[in-house]
């Protein structure tokens, strides 16, 4: 993926809450392909601690590069195959379930996705970028945050016990209402499983 730094993005809405999701001041970039961005999604459910979650918006704001997802998946497969070979016994759970679980833990930490957003990742959506595209995104490293958001009753407890998600993966904040980005929302593919 090609990232071209840009200035003069008046009209791209930012909020203090959005900017707080970055570990350091983000920058605006014009993105083009070839490359693919992905977004984690969860489906309507009630969590184990009674929170009612709605379906994620497929065209939500927070994205990351598919290449990162593929690297995590490949690492999970390699690590689990090595563990299975060393143990000399088959795993009790299916290999695909173990890979998904591994990926969820890794992605949750590096993308700093709090547990009250989702207990498990139901899937992800993809958006391909082609050569010559000009998608505008605010880009930077994800900020560290507590395992539960400030709205969750467990927040004070996890903060007191220093249970934080590290963040630091690169995130792409995209607003599809921004005129230059509106057409790209049509490229978002239906959810895929891990």
N, CA, C and O of each residue as an XYZ file, in Angstrom:
776
protein
N       0.847     -1.174      0.000
C       0.000      0.000      0.000
C       0.891      1.235      0.000
O       1.932      1.271      0.655
N       0.467      2.228     -0.736
C       1.205      3.482     -0.810
C       0.518      4.514      0.075
O      -0.698      4.699      0.014
N       1.332      5.188      0.906
C       0.823      6.253      1.775
C       1.517      7.553      1.397
O       2.734      7.682      1.529
N       0.731      8.513      0.925
C       1.279      9.819      0.541
C       0.834     10.851      1.576
O      -0.365     11.090      1.719
N       1.779     11.473      2.309
C       1.392     12.488      3.305
C       0.678     13.656      2.634
O       1.054     14.090      1.545
N      -0.347     14.151      3.297
C      -1.085     15.291      2.741
C      -1.384     16.298      3.847
O      -1.347     15.973      5.034
N      -1.677     17.513      3.437
C      -2.132     18.571      4.342
C      -3.404     19.148      3.744
O      -3.762     18.847      2.605
N      -4.070     19.966      4.509
C      -5.254     20.628      3.980
C      -6.445     19.710      3.847
O      -7.079     19.669      2.793
N      -6.758     18.980      4.885
C      -7.902     18.064      4.840
C      -9.092     18.678      5.584
O      -9.753     17.995      6.367
N      -9.359     19.936      5.346
C     -10.490     20.564      6.013
C     -11.766     19.818      5.642
O     -11.972     19.429      4.492
N     -12.603     19.633      6.636
C     -13.843     18.898      6.419
C     -13.766     17.455      6.872
O     -14.802     16.804      7.003
N     -12.563     16.929      7.118
C     -12.427     15.572      7.662
C     -12.665     15.695      9.163
O     -11.844     16.280      9.870
N     -13.785     15.149      9.661
C     -14.127     15.375     11.060
C     -13.215     14.608     12.024
O     -12.986     13.409     11.861
N     -12.709     15.309     13.014
C     -11.951     14.664     14.093
C     -12.566     15.107     15.415
O     -13.123     16.199     15.528
N     -12.453     14.248     16.396
C     -12.949     14.551     17.732
C     -11.830     14.264     18.731
O     -10.906     13.512     18.421
N     -11.900     14.849     19.915
C     -10.896     14.519     20.944
C     -10.867     13.017     21.253
O      -9.800     12.456     21.499
N     -12.050     12.360     21.240
C     -12.095     10.922     21.510
C     -11.360     10.140     20.427
O     -10.640      9.188     20.727
N     -11.537     10.533     19.180
C     -10.852      9.861     18.072
C      -9.340     10.053     18.201
O      -8.576      9.096     18.077
N      -8.918     11.282     18.449
C      -7.486     11.565     18.541
C      -6.853     10.849     19.731
O      -5.668     10.517     19.702
N      -7.644     10.612     20.777
C      -7.129      9.912     21.960
C      -6.857      8.437     21.692
O      -6.210      7.777     22.505
N      -7.338      7.905     20.570
C      -7.077      6.497     20.251
C      -5.673      6.297     19.682
O      -5.253      5.162     19.454
N      -4.944      7.395     19.450
C      -3.590      7.322     18.911
C      -2.561      7.510     20.026
O      -2.762      8.314     20.936
N      -1.465      6.767     19.948
C      -0.394      6.861     20.943
C       0.433      8.131     20.764
O       1.029      8.623     21.722
N       0.472      8.658     19.555
C       1.180      9.904     19.257
C       0.364     10.628     18.192
O      -0.509     10.027     17.567
N       0.640     11.914     17.980
C      -0.179     12.650     17.010
C      -0.203     11.953     15.642
O       0.849     11.665     15.071
N      -1.404     11.686     15.121
C      -1.529     11.026     13.814
C      -1.314     12.020     12.680
O      -1.283     13.232     12.890
N      -1.166     11.482     11.484
C      -0.999     12.298     10.277
C      -2.007     11.866      9.233
O      -2.453     10.718      9.214
N      -2.364     12.811      8.354
C      -3.247     12.486      7.239
C      -2.429     11.945      6.076
O      -1.356     12.454      5.750
N      -2.975     10.885      5.453
C      -2.352     10.290      4.282
C      -3.409     10.044      3.219
O      -4.583      9.826      3.519
N      -2.964     10.085      1.977
C      -3.768      9.648      0.850
C      -3.290      8.228      0.540
O      -2.106      8.013      0.280
N      -4.202      7.268      0.567
C      -3.851      5.863      0.408
C      -4.212      5.363     -0.979
O      -5.256      5.705     -1.535
N      -3.320      4.545     -1.522
C      -3.612      3.872     -2.788
C      -3.034      2.469     -2.735
O      -2.220      2.148     -1.869
N      -3.464      1.643     -3.668
C      -3.042      0.260     -3.692
C      -1.889      0.026     -4.637
O      -1.295      0.963     -5.170
N      -1.587     -1.230     -4.834
C      -2.398     -2.356     -4.360
C      -2.213     -2.598     -2.868
O      -1.111     -2.486     -2.332
N      -3.313     -2.930     -2.221
C      -3.319     -3.230     -0.804
C      -4.741     -3.416     -0.324
O      -5.697     -3.104     -1.033
N      -4.869     -3.927      0.890
C      -6.186     -4.170      1.456
C      -6.200     -3.749      2.917
O      -5.287     -4.068      3.678
N      -7.242     -3.032      3.293
C      -7.478     -2.686      4.691
C      -8.565     -3.604      5.231
O      -9.451     -4.036      4.494
N      -8.488     -3.895      6.520
C      -9.490     -4.745      7.162
C      -9.999     -4.065      8.429
O      -9.343     -3.200      9.009
N     -11.181     -4.486      8.828
C     -11.824     -3.972     10.040
C     -12.458     -5.150     10.754
O     -13.185     -5.937     10.147
N     -12.180     -5.271     12.059
C     -12.780     -6.331     12.860
C     -14.232     -5.979     13.151
O     -14.560     -4.817     13.391
N     -15.097     -6.984     13.131
C     -16.516     -6.763     13.404
C     -17.025     -7.810     14.387
O     -16.489     -8.914     14.488
N     -18.064     -7.434     15.099
C     -18.764     -8.371     15.976
C     -20.250     -8.257     15.679
O     -20.741     -7.233     15.205
N     -20.948     -9.351     15.977
C     -22.370     -9.411     15.689
C     -23.167     -9.292     16.983
O     -22.654     -9.546     18.072
N     -24.416     -8.905     16.843
C     -25.286     -8.640     17.978
C     -25.276     -9.805     18.955
O     -25.469    -10.957     18.568
N     -25.048     -9.489     20.235
C     -25.002    -10.533     21.255
C     -25.043     -9.904     22.632
O     -24.939     -8.686     22.777
N     -25.193    -10.739     23.629
C     -25.049    -10.332     25.018
C     -23.779    -10.987     25.536
O     -23.608    -12.200     25.409
N     -22.885    -10.192     26.121
C     -21.609    -10.713     26.598
C     -21.806    -11.502     27.890
O     -22.883    -11.493     28.486
N     -20.743    -12.180     28.306
C     -20.814    -12.985     29.529
C     -21.113    -12.145     30.764
O     -21.623    -12.664     31.757
N     -20.796    -10.840     30.711
C     -21.090     -9.992     31.873
C     -22.333     -9.128     31.661
O     -22.516     -8.119     32.342
N     -23.186     -9.529     30.711
C     -24.497     -8.917     30.574
C     -24.590     -7.685     29.703
O     -25.643     -7.049     29.673
N     -23.532     -7.317     28.988
C     -23.611     -6.164     28.096
C     -24.288     -6.565     26.789
O     -23.976     -7.609     26.215
N     -25.204     -5.741     26.328
C     -25.850     -5.975     25.035
C     -25.078     -5.233     23.958
O     -24.979     -4.006     23.986
N     -24.532     -5.981     23.010
C     -23.752     -5.397     21.926
C     -24.544     -5.436     20.627
O     -25.227     -6.418     20.336
N     -24.449     -4.379     19.861
C     -25.090     -4.305     18.555
C     -24.117     -4.795     17.492
O     -22.928     -4.964     17.761
N     -24.623     -5.023     16.287
C     -23.742     -5.341     15.166
C     -22.797     -4.175     14.916
O     -23.186     -3.013     15.030
N     -21.562     -4.491     14.579
C     -20.613     -3.447     14.179
C     -21.034     -2.868     12.845
O     -21.619     -3.560     12.011
N     -20.736     -1.606     12.650
C     -20.942     -1.003     11.329
C     -19.827     -1.492     10.415
O     -18.650     -1.387     10.762
N     -20.178     -2.015      9.272
C     -19.162     -2.485      8.342
C     -18.297     -1.333      7.852
O     -17.116     -1.522      7.559
N     -18.878     -0.139      7.761
C     -18.139      1.035      7.299
C     -17.701      1.899      8.482
O     -17.674      3.126      8.379
N     -17.362      1.268      9.596
C     -16.885      1.996     10.764
C     -15.552      2.677     10.498
O     -15.001      2.571      9.403
N     -15.047      3.364     11.485
C     -13.887      4.228     11.303
C     -12.533      3.544     11.407
O     -11.583      3.984     10.759
N     -12.408      2.471     12.205
C     -11.088      1.951     12.560
C     -10.696      0.743     11.713
O     -11.397     -0.269     11.702
N      -9.568      0.855     11.001
C      -9.080     -0.141     10.056
C      -7.601     -0.392     10.291
O      -6.922      0.403     10.941
N      -7.100     -1.513      9.755
C      -5.667     -1.786      9.761
C      -5.343     -2.600      8.513
O      -6.248     -3.067      7.821
N      -4.054     -2.771      8.224
C      -3.665     -3.441      6.987
C      -3.867     -4.949      7.080
O      -3.545     -5.566      8.095
N      -4.400     -5.532      6.020
C      -4.616     -6.979      5.983
C      -3.302     -7.740      6.156
O      -3.290     -8.846      6.696
N      -2.222     -7.162      5.709
C      -0.910     -7.794      5.844
C      -0.605     -8.129      7.312
O      -0.021     -9.173      7.602
N      -0.997     -7.247      8.230
C      -0.804     -7.492      9.666
C      -1.640     -8.692     10.109
O      -1.149     -9.550     10.843
N      -2.876     -8.758      9.679
C      -3.752     -9.886     10.009
C      -3.159    -11.198      9.492
O      -3.168    -12.201     10.205
N      -2.654    -11.202      8.285
C      -2.066    -12.407      7.689
C      -0.821    -12.825      8.465
O      -0.620    -14.014      8.714
N       0.022    -11.857      8.852
C       1.218    -12.188      9.644
C       0.844    -12.839     10.972
O       1.467    -13.817     11.383
N      -0.170    -12.301     11.639
C      -0.613    -12.869     12.918
C      -1.166    -14.282     12.699
O      -0.865    -15.189     13.475
N      -1.968    -14.472     11.652
C      -2.520    -15.800     11.354
C      -1.395    -16.803     11.068
O      -1.431    -17.928     11.565
N      -0.415    -16.409     10.285
C       0.697    -17.306      9.962
C       1.515    -17.645     11.205
O       1.931    -18.790     11.382
N       1.743    -16.661     12.057
C       2.477    -16.909     13.299
C       1.703    -17.875     14.188
O       2.286    -18.778     14.788
N       0.386    -17.684     14.271
C      -0.447    -18.578     15.080
C      -0.337    -20.012     14.578
O      -0.140    -20.934     15.370
N      -0.462    -20.202     13.280
C      -0.384    -21.557     12.711
C       0.971    -22.192     12.980
O       1.049    -23.354     13.378
N       2.033    -21.435     12.764
C       3.384    -21.972     12.983
C       3.604    -22.336     14.442
O       4.063    -23.437     14.744
N       3.277    -21.413     15.357
C       3.471    -21.672     16.792
C       2.665    -22.878     17.257
O       3.169    -23.711     18.009
N       1.416    -22.972     16.811
C       0.570    -24.084     17.249
C       1.029    -25.418     16.659
O       0.953    -26.449     17.326
N       1.500    -25.402     15.419
C       2.019    -26.647     14.833
C       3.266    -27.115     15.590
O       3.450    -28.312     15.812
N       4.123    -26.163     15.985
C       5.318    -26.521     16.759
C       4.925    -27.089     18.126
O       5.504    -28.075     18.582
N       3.944    -26.467     18.772
C       3.491    -26.967     20.075
C       2.921    -28.377     19.952
O       3.191    -29.240     20.787
N       2.140    -28.600     18.914
C       1.538    -29.919     18.711
C       2.623    -30.969     18.429
O       2.545    -32.091     18.931
N       3.620    -30.610     17.636
C       4.708    -31.547     17.334
C       5.500    -31.883     18.594
O       5.892    -33.033     18.793
N       5.734    -30.891     19.441
C       6.473    -31.125     20.677
C       5.675    -31.963     21.661
O       6.238    -32.801     22.365
N       4.375    -31.743     21.712
C       3.526    -32.488     22.644
C       3.353    -33.941     22.199
O       3.207    -34.839     23.029
N       3.370    -34.159     20.900
C       3.193    -35.508     20.380
C       1.774    -36.025     20.462
O       1.516    -37.197     20.185
N       0.855    -35.156     20.842
C      -0.562    -35.530     20.946
C      -1.401    -34.493     20.209
O      -1.005    -33.331     20.121
N      -2.538    -34.890     19.686
C      -3.408    -33.893     19.042
C      -4.014    -32.957     20.094
O      -4.171    -33.329     21.257
N      -4.348    -31.751     19.667
C      -5.019    -30.802     20.558
C      -6.435    -31.274     20.852
O      -7.045    -31.979     20.048
N      -6.950    -30.879     22.008
C      -8.328    -31.226     22.377
C      -9.324    -30.444     21.521
O     -10.382    -30.967     21.172
N      -8.996    -29.198     21.180
C      -9.867    -28.363     20.345
C      -9.384    -28.408     18.905
O      -8.255    -28.816     18.633
N     -10.240    -27.989     17.990
C      -9.851    -27.989     16.580
C      -8.734    -26.978     16.349
O      -8.649    -25.959     17.035
N      -7.891    -27.271     15.384
C      -6.772    -26.400     15.055
C      -7.264    -25.013     14.651
O      -6.674    -24.010     15.053
N      -8.336    -24.942     13.863
C      -8.849    -23.636     13.415
C      -9.366    -22.809     14.593
O      -9.185    -21.592     14.616
N     -10.012    -23.461     15.578
C     -10.459    -22.732     16.771
C      -9.273    -22.183     17.551
O      -9.321    -21.056     18.044
N      -8.210    -22.971     17.666
C      -7.019    -22.525     18.392
C      -6.331    -21.365     17.672
O      -5.860    -20.425     18.313
N      -6.273    -21.433     16.346
C      -5.685    -20.337     15.568
C      -6.498    -19.064     15.787
O      -5.929    -17.996     16.011
N      -7.828    -19.170     15.723
C      -8.689    -17.998     15.937
C      -8.502    -17.415     17.327
O      -8.430    -16.196     17.482
N      -8.423    -18.267     18.336
C      -8.233    -17.807     19.708
C      -6.890    -17.088     19.859
O      -6.819    -16.020     20.467
N      -5.843    -17.667     19.313
C      -4.513    -17.057     19.332
C      -4.567    -15.666     18.694
O      -4.060    -14.693     19.251
N      -5.195    -15.593     17.507
C      -5.274    -14.328     16.791
C      -6.039    -13.281     17.592
O      -5.645    -12.116     17.631
N      -7.126    -13.693     18.227
C      -7.931    -12.751     19.012
C      -7.104    -12.125     20.131
O      -7.158    -10.914     20.345
N      -6.345    -12.947     20.838
C      -5.539    -12.416     21.943
C      -4.457    -11.461     21.428
O      -4.222    -10.404     22.013
N      -3.819    -11.836     20.355
C      -2.749    -11.015     19.801
C      -3.315     -9.702     19.257
O      -2.793     -8.629     19.557
N      -4.374     -9.788     18.464
C      -4.962     -8.590     17.876
C      -5.557     -7.677     18.941
O      -5.438     -6.455     18.849
N      -6.198     -8.266     19.954
C      -6.782     -7.446     21.021
C      -5.706     -6.589     21.671
O      -5.921     -5.401     21.911
N      -4.551     -7.177     21.960
C      -3.489     -6.435     22.623
C      -2.881     -5.372     21.706
O      -2.757     -4.216     22.109
N      -2.502     -5.739     20.491
C      -1.798     -4.801     19.621
C      -2.699     -3.705     19.052
O      -2.225     -2.614     18.739
N      -3.988     -3.990     18.918
C      -4.939     -2.983     18.442
C      -5.678     -2.312     19.604
O      -6.497     -1.418     19.394
N      -5.379     -2.758     20.845
C      -5.985     -2.209     22.073
C      -7.512     -2.173     21.968
O      -8.138     -1.124     22.120
N      -8.088     -3.338     21.705
C      -9.545     -3.455     21.576
C     -10.106     -3.927     22.906
O      -9.908     -5.077     23.297
N     -10.802     -3.046     23.596
C     -11.295     -3.361     24.935
C     -12.303     -4.510     24.896
O     -12.993     -4.724     23.900
N     -12.365     -5.238     26.002
C     -13.188     -6.445     26.063
C     -14.678     -6.143     26.007
O     -15.460     -7.010     25.615
N     -15.095     -4.936     26.390
C     -16.522     -4.649     26.304
C     -16.938     -4.205     24.911
O     -18.127     -3.992     24.670
N     -15.994     -4.059     23.988
C     -16.400     -3.883     22.591
C     -16.796     -5.241     22.044
O     -17.807     -5.368     21.353
N     -16.011     -6.245     22.349
C     -16.377     -7.615     21.994
C     -15.539     -8.579     22.814
O     -14.359     -8.333     23.063
N     -16.150     -9.670     23.230
C     -15.404    -10.718     23.928
C     -14.665    -11.593     22.936
O     -13.624    -12.164     23.261
N     -15.186    -11.698     21.754
C     -14.542    -12.489     20.716
C     -14.762    -11.766     19.396
O     -15.724    -11.015     19.238
N     -13.884    -11.994     18.478
C     -13.991    -11.346     17.179
C     -14.764    -12.277     16.258
O     -14.324    -13.392     15.977
N     -15.907    -11.817     15.793
C     -16.754    -12.665     14.962
C     -16.256    -12.754     13.531
O     -16.534    -13.734     12.839
N     -15.536    -11.759     13.084
C     -15.039    -11.768     11.723
C     -14.399    -10.440     11.370
O     -14.104     -9.623     12.242
N     -14.190    -10.241     10.092
C     -13.609     -8.993      9.625
C     -14.129     -8.699      8.222
O     -14.540     -9.597      7.487
N     -14.098     -7.425      7.877
C     -14.455     -7.001      6.529
C     -13.195     -6.463      5.856
O     -12.256     -6.016      6.516
N     -13.201     -6.519      4.531
C     -12.040     -6.100      3.743
C     -12.439     -5.002      2.779
O     -13.579     -4.924      2.322
N     -11.461     -4.152      2.484
C     -11.644     -3.117      1.464
C     -10.342     -3.040      0.661
O      -9.299     -2.639      1.176
N     -10.429     -3.432     -0.603
C      -9.247     -3.403     -1.478
C      -9.011     -1.987     -1.995
O      -9.943     -1.257     -2.332
N      -7.742     -1.632     -2.043
C      -7.351     -0.361     -2.649
C      -6.567     -0.663     -3.919
O      -5.724     -1.559     -3.947
N      -6.855      0.087     -4.948
C      -6.232     -0.105     -6.253
C      -5.235      1.015     -6.526
O      -5.286      2.079     -5.909
N      -4.346      0.759     -7.444
C      -3.405      1.786     -7.858
C      -4.212      2.967     -8.396
O      -5.153      2.783     -9.168
N      -3.849      4.150     -7.994
C      -4.572      5.339     -8.450
C      -5.683      5.776     -7.506
O      -6.259      6.846     -7.698
N      -6.002      4.966     -6.480
C      -7.010      5.381     -5.487
C      -6.476      6.555     -4.668
O      -5.273      6.814     -4.631
N      -7.403      7.257     -4.013
C      -7.029      8.418     -3.204
C      -7.889      8.472     -1.940
O      -8.560      9.468     -1.670
N      -7.852      7.392     -1.182
C      -8.597      7.323      0.075
C      -7.861      8.139      1.133
O      -6.645      8.013      1.278
N      -8.584      8.970      1.869
C      -7.980      9.825      2.891
C      -8.182      9.178      4.261
O      -9.298      8.805      4.626
N      -7.078      9.049      5.019
C      -7.145      8.435      6.349
C      -6.221      9.165      7.306
O      -5.205      9.739      6.913
N      -6.598      9.127      8.556
C      -5.756      9.614      9.648
C      -5.013      8.386     10.159
O      -5.645      7.403     10.545
N      -3.676      8.424     10.168
C      -2.875      7.227     10.400
C      -1.896      7.447     11.551
O      -1.285      8.509     11.672
N      -1.760      6.426     12.390
C      -0.791      6.488     13.480
C      -0.892      5.255     14.357
O      -1.733      4.388     14.121
N      -0.028      5.174     15.381
C      -0.036      4.010     16.268
C      -1.199      4.060     17.267
O      -1.580      5.124     17.756
N      -1.743      2.887     17.550
C      -2.854      2.770     18.489
C      -2.365      3.059     19.909
O      -1.293      2.597     20.299
N      -3.133      3.811     20.674
C      -2.794      4.137     22.054
C      -3.077      2.966     22.997
O      -3.992      2.176     22.766
N      -2.299      2.871     24.034
C      -2.514      1.915     25.117
C      -3.829      2.265     25.817
O      -4.166      3.439     25.972
N      -4.562      1.242     26.235
C      -5.804      1.518     26.963
C      -6.133      0.377     27.910
O      -5.622     -0.730     27.743
N      -6.994      0.634     28.919
C      -7.389     -0.440     29.836
C      -8.147     -1.547     29.105
O      -8.705     -1.324     28.030
N      -8.161     -2.730     29.693
C      -8.838     -3.877     29.090
C     -10.344     -3.658     28.979
O     -10.989     -4.273     28.130
N     -10.916     -2.799     29.815
C     -12.330     -2.419     29.720
C     -12.409     -0.910     29.573
O     -11.626     -0.187     30.188
N     -13.337     -0.428     28.772
C     -13.479      1.008     28.551
C     -13.976      1.701     29.810
O     -14.408      1.057     30.766
N     -13.907      3.014     29.789
C     -14.315      3.801     30.960
C     -15.797      3.659     31.264
O     -16.215      3.968     32.380
N     -16.615      3.199     30.306
C     -18.058      3.005     30.518
C     -18.371      1.713     31.268
O     -19.482      1.551     31.773
N     -17.417      0.800     31.348
C     -17.663     -0.529     31.908
C     -17.434     -0.530     33.421
O     -16.495      0.108     33.898
N     -18.283     -1.240     34.190
C     -18.110     -1.276     35.647
C     -16.760     -1.857     36.100
O     -16.305     -1.572     37.208
N     -16.126     -2.664     35.253
C     -14.829     -3.263     35.615
C     -13.642     -2.334     35.340
O     -12.506     -2.673     35.671
N     -13.892     -1.172     34.740
C     -12.801     -0.288     34.345
C     -11.902      0.086     35.524
O     -10.683     -0.056     35.431
N     -12.477      0.556     36.622
C     -11.666      0.987     37.765
C     -10.823     -0.163     38.311
O      -9.680      0.036     38.723
N     -11.395     -1.360     38.312
C     -10.671     -2.528     38.829
C      -9.475     -2.878     37.939
O      -8.384     -3.136     38.448
N      -9.668     -2.889     36.611
C      -8.550     -3.249     35.739
C      -7.477     -2.165     35.743
O      -6.290     -2.472     35.634
N      -7.877     -0.906     35.867
C      -6.893      0.175     35.941
C      -6.095      0.044     37.239
O      -4.872      0.181     37.239
N      -6.793     -0.222     38.342
C      -6.109     -0.383     39.641
C      -5.135     -1.559     39.615
O      -4.093     -1.527     40.269
N      -5.487     -2.607     38.845
C      -4.618     -3.785     38.738
C      -3.656     -3.706     37.557
O      -2.969     -4.676     37.236
N      -3.617     -2.536     36.913
C      -2.699     -2.288     35.793
C      -2.871     -3.294     34.653
O      -1.891     -3.798     34.105
N      -4.134     -3.580     34.303
C      -4.433     -4.489     33.195
C      -4.726     -3.629     31.962
O      -5.841     -3.146     31.761
N      -3.689     -3.460     31.154
C      -3.789     -2.603     29.975
C      -3.493     -3.397     28.714
O      -2.808     -4.419     28.748
N      -4.019     -2.910     27.611
C      -3.724     -3.442     26.281
C      -2.685     -2.508     25.663
O      -2.870     -1.291     25.650
N      -1.606     -3.072     25.158
C      -0.452     -2.270     24.751
C      -0.681     -1.366     23.556
O      -0.150     -0.257     23.516
N      -1.462     -1.815     22.577
C      -1.633     -1.017     21.369
C      -0.358     -0.996     20.538
O       0.402     -1.964     20.540
N      -0.125      0.086     19.839
C       1.054      0.382     19.026
C       0.993     -0.153     17.589
O       1.846      0.221     16.783
N       0.035     -1.004     17.231
C      -0.134     -1.361     15.815
C      -0.580     -0.103     15.069
O      -1.095      0.829     15.686
N      -0.393     -0.070     13.780
C      -0.802      1.095     12.992
C      -2.286      1.004     12.668
O      -2.760     -0.004     12.143
N      -3.010      2.069     12.988
C      -4.434      2.114     12.657
C      -4.686      3.204     11.623
O      -3.964      4.196     11.527
N      -5.747      2.969     10.854
C      -6.188      3.895      9.821
C      -7.609      4.309     10.185
O      -8.517      3.479     10.180
N      -7.803      5.574     10.498
C      -9.142      6.076     10.803
C      -9.699      6.693      9.519
O      -9.132      7.625      8.949
N     -10.821      6.136      9.093
C     -11.430      6.542      7.824
C     -12.857      6.997      8.094
O     -13.629      6.297      8.749
N     -13.195      8.161      7.592
C     -14.573      8.647      7.684
C     -15.168      8.580      6.286
O     -14.755      9.316      5.390
N     -16.136      7.698      6.105
C     -16.737      7.508      4.780
C     -17.752      8.592      4.443
O     -18.287      8.612      3.334
N     -18.026      9.500      5.389
C     -18.876     10.647      5.078
C     -18.071     11.748      4.400
O     -18.635     12.608      3.722
N     -16.761     11.722      4.582
C     -15.871     12.709      3.958
C     -16.006     12.551      2.443
O     -15.866     11.439      1.933
N     -16.276     13.637      1.711
C     -16.587     13.520      0.277
C     -15.593     12.689     -0.526
O     -16.008     11.905     -1.379
N     -14.298     12.835     -0.280
C     -13.302     12.085     -1.058
C     -13.357     10.587     -0.776
O     -12.848      9.792     -1.567
N     -13.971     10.188      0.349
C     -13.996      8.772      0.745
C     -15.312      8.059      0.466
O     -15.381      6.834      0.575
N     -16.349      8.791      0.112
C     -17.686      8.199      0.020
C     -17.758      7.006     -0.924
O     -18.402      6.009     -0.596
N     -17.124      7.079     -2.067
C     -17.221      5.998     -3.059
C     -16.571      4.707     -2.570
O     -16.952      3.623     -3.011
N     -15.598      4.805     -1.668
C     -14.874      3.610     -1.214
C     -15.713      2.710     -0.314
O     -15.411      1.524     -0.184
N     -16.747      3.240      0.302
C     -17.608      2.419      1.164
C     -18.249      1.287      0.369
O     -18.554      0.237      0.935
N     -18.458      1.481     -0.925
C     -19.069      0.445     -1.769
C     -18.142     -0.751     -1.976
O     -18.592     -1.820     -2.388
N     -16.856     -0.576     -1.692
C     -15.890     -1.661     -1.870
C     -15.783     -2.583     -0.662
O     -15.112     -3.613     -0.725
N     -16.433     -2.222      0.428
C     -16.327     -3.046      1.630
C     -17.047     -4.375      1.379
O     -18.230     -4.408      1.040
N     -16.307     -5.452      1.553
C     -16.831     -6.789      1.295
C     -17.565     -7.312      2.524
O     -17.315     -6.842      3.634
N     -18.477     -8.286      2.344
C     -19.186     -8.881      3.483
C     -18.200     -9.517      4.465
O     -17.075     -9.848      4.090
N     -18.617     -9.686      5.712
C     -17.714    -10.259      6.720
C     -17.187    -11.653      6.354
O     -17.891    -12.480      5.775
N     -15.917    -11.875      6.719
C     -15.255    -13.174      6.573
C     -14.904    -13.683      7.961
O     -14.723    -12.897      8.892
N     -14.807    -15.004      8.097
C     -14.351    -15.610      9.360
C     -12.842    -15.592      9.407
O     -12.176    -15.457      8.381
N     -12.310    -15.729     10.598
C     -10.843    -15.814     10.766
C     -10.333    -17.122     10.214
O      -9.132    -17.384     10.259
